[in-house]
Amino acid sequence: MYDLVVVGAGPYGLSIASHAAAAGLNLRVLGRPMASWRDHMPKGMFLKSEPWSSNLSDPAGTHTLAAYCSARGITVEHGRPLPIGTFTEYGQWFGSRAAPPAEEQTVTSIVPCARGFRVETAEGDVLVTRTVVVAVGVMPFMHKPGPLRKLPPALVSHSSRHRDLSRFKDKDVTVVGAGQAALETAALLAEGGAHVRVVARTDRINWNSPPQPLQRSLLKSLRDPHCGLGTGWPSWVYSEIPWAVRKLPGALRQHIARTALGPAGAWWLRDRFEFAVPVLLSSRLSAAEQMGDQVRLRLESVDGAVRTVETDHVVAATGFSPRLARLSMLDESIRSILHRVGTSDAPELNARFESSHPGLFFAGLLATPSFGPSMRFVYGATFAANRVVQGVQRRLAEPRLPTVPHAARSRTIEQHRTDDQLTGPTAQSQGRGQRPRRAQGGRGPTAVRR
Ligand SMILES: Cc1cc2nc3c(=O)[nH]c(=O)nc-3n(C[C@H](O)[C@H](O)[C@H](O)COP(=O)(O)OP(=O)(O)OC[C@H]3O[C@@H](n4cnc5c(N)ncnc54)[C@H](O)[C@@H]3O)c2cc1C
């Protein structure tokens, strides 16, 4: 039986794994390292966040983006956008140095069992573990507007489906959305020879201002403090004290998660975009239909005016919506009864990221309604990794069996024997997954398992 299975090997999963290994936990990390960044973002993109706020987290704080770049002669500085390729390589370097090796396996099921969870992967591995951290990032939660959902992928795609935009050269492409992904995708499409327009519900495109210098007068710093998510007091609260956000009423947190740090383009993108991409503002997409090998979009403005656009392809750069309903890997017996934040479908988490099901933790986007918007960014990984590992250690120290929710109890008892049979080394490493080495310096499982 493992102490912990971390599902996901993005900035959150890798950071949590690093802290957990240093704490001596016996863990497995499942997921493709930096998958969102390697597979789901077009080449040519840049980080929107500042390099100093884009570190993955190890307990010693030595595996920083700056350390990685400086060893390779790459300049990183405040106010200079960093290519996502460099960040992706940094994340992979972090994963290979600061955390136990992640195994490229897809978790298909997490089921409660007698002393924790049974985790199964598409590759055939079956693991039994006392605790699980779900850090699956944003991809399971892609959001497409209703009218686009029934159209075939040849005509409509989500922005995160594209690593290479060159296939749209000379095509007419409509990008729906007004955030950084929409604006940067549109600029890249235009630069790659596509005829592109952006359709936005908003009446203007918001652009972030260039960052203020890090060294400023005390007065300026007090008025508009720097923080991991930019400048200003609201952002400071969200990024520097996410624990305080969690103390707010659920309905307010739900509102903050939905509205804070709304769509805006990075300051460095503005010239590239405005020069090259026409925008249809105040345009709500009310219908979409296939017309041969094109799509006809029906756009309604607030004053009721209707306009139609015919286009070869629609890219929905409409973000991600954290909903447990999308987490099909999580057994219905747990998913259906987890406490939610307000009326949302996101899990309510305690101060250490544990859900209402003992031993089940969430990090990343699904934690946003609990801890605020920093959980959508790499910056939040440091806070999350520390807290999650504290929570896991507390749970492991618990002498009692975790309280298994009622709906899962009968199943759990039935499975008890089977699960115990699975705890031997053969069962733990069965299937094609490889067992990772234990992290250097860890105290070994017995030190923390009770
Ligand atoms: C276009 C774009 C640009 C962005 N730019 C920035 C930026 O500049 N700065 C910033 O801070 N944030 C940015 N973000 C947000 C960014 O996605 C998050 O900050 C960060 O990647 C979240 O890390 P994560 O570990 O939660 O998830 P991810 O990075 O999404 O990683 C998810 C992990 O989960 C794994 N996984 C998923 N499902 C399963 C499964 N069933 N079984 C096993 N493993 C699974 C994946 O393989 C992957 O390893 C951007 C997002 C997008 C879409």
The ligand as an SDF file (V2000), in Angstrom:
LIG
                    3D

 53 58  0  0  0  0  0  0  0  0999 V2000
   -2.6310   28.7670  -23.2250 C   0  0  0  0  0  0  0  0  0  0  0  0
   -2.3400   28.7820  -21.7580 C   0  0  0  0  0  0  0  0  0  0  0  0
   -1.3480   29.6370  -21.2560 C   0  0  0  0  0  0  0  0  0  0  0  0
   -1.0650   29.6700  -19.8880 C   0  0  0  0  0  0  0  0  0  0  0  0
   -0.1100   30.5240  -19.4390 N   0  0  0  0  0  0  0  0  0  0  0  0
    0.1740   30.5490  -18.1120 C   0  0  0  0  0  0  0  0  0  0  0  0
    1.2080   31.4090  -17.6010 C   0  0  0  0  0  0  0  0  0  0  0  0
    1.8490   32.1700  -18.3320 O   0  0  0  0  0  0  0  0  0  0  0  0
    1.4740   31.3630  -16.2690 N   0  0  0  0  0  0  0  0  0  0  0  0
    0.8050   30.5520  -15.4140 C   0  0  0  0  0  0  0  0  0  0  0  0
    1.1010   30.5640  -14.2250 O   0  0  0  0  0  0  0  0  0  0  0  0
   -0.1920   29.7510  -15.8690 N   0  0  0  0  0  0  0  0  0  0  0  0
   -0.5160   29.7210  -17.1840 C   0  0  0  0  0  0  0  0  0  0  0  0
   -1.5060   28.8930  -17.6500 N   0  0  0  0  0  0  0  0  0  0  0  0
   -2.2530   28.0720  -16.6970 C   0  0  0  0  0  0  0  0  0  0  0  0
   -1.5250   26.7260  -16.5430 C   0  0  0  0  0  0  0  0  0  0  0  0
   -2.2080   25.7530  -17.2430 O   0  0  0  0  0  0  0  0  0  0  0  0
   -1.4390   26.3720  -15.1140 C   0  0  0  0  0  0  0  0  0  0  0  0
   -0.8210   27.4090  -14.4000 O   0  0  0  0  0  0  0  0  0  0  0  0
   -0.6130   25.1050  -14.8310 C   0  0  0  0  0  0  0  0  0  0  0  0
   -0.2920   24.3490  -15.9580 O   0  0  0  0  0  0  0  0  0  0  0  0
   -1.4220   24.2910  -13.9010 C   0  0  0  0  0  0  0  0  0  0  0  0
   -0.6620   23.1950  -13.5280 O   0  0  0  0  0  0  0  0  0  0  0  0
   -1.3700   21.8220  -13.1330 P   0  0  0  0  0  0  0  0  0  0  0  0
   -0.3070   20.9490  -12.6020 O   0  0  0  0  0  0  0  0  0  0  0  0
   -2.5500   22.0800  -12.2900 O   0  0  0  0  0  0  0  0  0  0  0  0
   -1.9610   21.2380  -14.5060 O   0  0  0  0  0  0  0  0  0  0  0  0
   -1.3820   20.8860  -15.9110 P   0  0  0  0  0  0  0  0  0  0  0  0
   -0.1740   21.6480  -16.2320 O   0  0  0  0  0  0  0  0  0  0  0  0
   -2.5470   20.9970  -16.8340 O   0  0  0  0  0  0  0  0  0  0  0  0
   -0.9700   19.3480  -15.7710 O   0  0  0  0  0  0  0  0  0  0  0  0
   -1.9380   18.3460  -15.6390 C   0  0  0  0  0  0  0  0  0  0  0  0
   -1.2790   17.0120  -15.4630 C   0  0  0  0  0  0  0  0  0  0  0  0
   -2.2950   16.0710  -15.1880 O   0  0  0  0  0  0  0  0  0  0  0  0
   -2.0970   14.9240  -15.9950 C   0  0  0  0  0  0  0  0  0  0  0  0
   -3.3650   14.2410  -16.1470 N   0  0  0  0  0  0  0  0  0  0  0  0
   -4.5440   14.7300  -16.5770 C   0  0  0  0  0  0  0  0  0  0  0  0
   -5.4690   13.7560  -16.5650 N   0  0  0  0  0  0  0  0  0  0  0  0
   -4.8450   12.6350  -16.1100 C   0  0  0  0  0  0  0  0  0  0  0  0
   -5.2510   11.2970  -15.8860 C   0  0  0  0  0  0  0  0  0  0  0  0
   -6.4940   10.8930  -16.1120 N   0  0  0  0  0  0  0  0  0  0  0  0
   -4.3280   10.4260  -15.4370 N   0  0  0  0  0  0  0  0  0  0  0  0
   -3.0580   10.8030  -15.1890 C   0  0  0  0  0  0  0  0  0  0  0  0
   -2.6260   12.0570  -15.3800 N   0  0  0  0  0  0  0  0  0  0  0  0
   -3.5180   12.9360  -15.8420 C   0  0  0  0  0  0  0  0  0  0  0  0
   -1.4750   15.4560  -17.2600 C   0  0  0  0  0  0  0  0  0  0  0  0
   -0.8070   14.4290  -17.9800 O   0  0  0  0  0  0  0  0  0  0  0  0
   -0.5170   16.4940  -16.6890 C   0  0  0  0  0  0  0  0  0  0  0  0
    0.6450   15.8480  -16.2850 O   0  0  0  0  0  0  0  0  0  0  0  0
   -1.7970   28.8310  -19.0150 C   0  0  0  0  0  0  0  0  0  0  0  0
   -2.7810   27.9790  -19.5110 C   0  0  0  0  0  0  0  0  0  0  0  0
   -3.0580   27.9500  -20.8610 C   0  0  0  0  0  0  0  0  0  0  0  0
   -4.1250   27.0230  -21.3600 C   0  0  0  0  0  0  0  0  0  0  0  0
  1  2  1  0
  2  3  1  0
  2 52  2  0
  3  4  2  0
  4  5  1  0
  4 50  1  0
  5  6  2  0
  6  7  1  0
  6 13  1  0
  7  8  2  0
  7  9  1  0
  9 10  1  0
 10 11  2  0
 10 12  1  0
 12 13  2  0
 13 14  1  0
 14 15  1  0
 14 50  1  0
 15 16  1  0
 16 17  1  0
 16 18  1  0
 18 19  1  0
 18 20  1  0
 20 21  1  0
 20 22  1  0
 22 23  1  0
 23 24  1  0
 24 25  2  0
 24 26  1  0
 24 27  1  0
 27 28  1  0
 28 29  2  0
 28 30  1  0
 28 31  1  0
 31 32  1  0
 32 33  1  0
 33 34  1  0
 33 48  1  0
 34 35  1  0
 35 36  1  0
 35 46  1  0
 36 37  1  0
 36 45  1  0
 37 38  2  0
 38 39  1  0
 39 40  1  0
 39 45  2  0
 40 41  1  0
 40 42  2  0
 42 43  1  0
 43 44  2  0
 44 45  1  0
 46 47  1  0
 46 48  1  0
 48 49  1  0
 50 51  2  0
 51 52  1  0
 52 53  1  0
M  END
$$$$
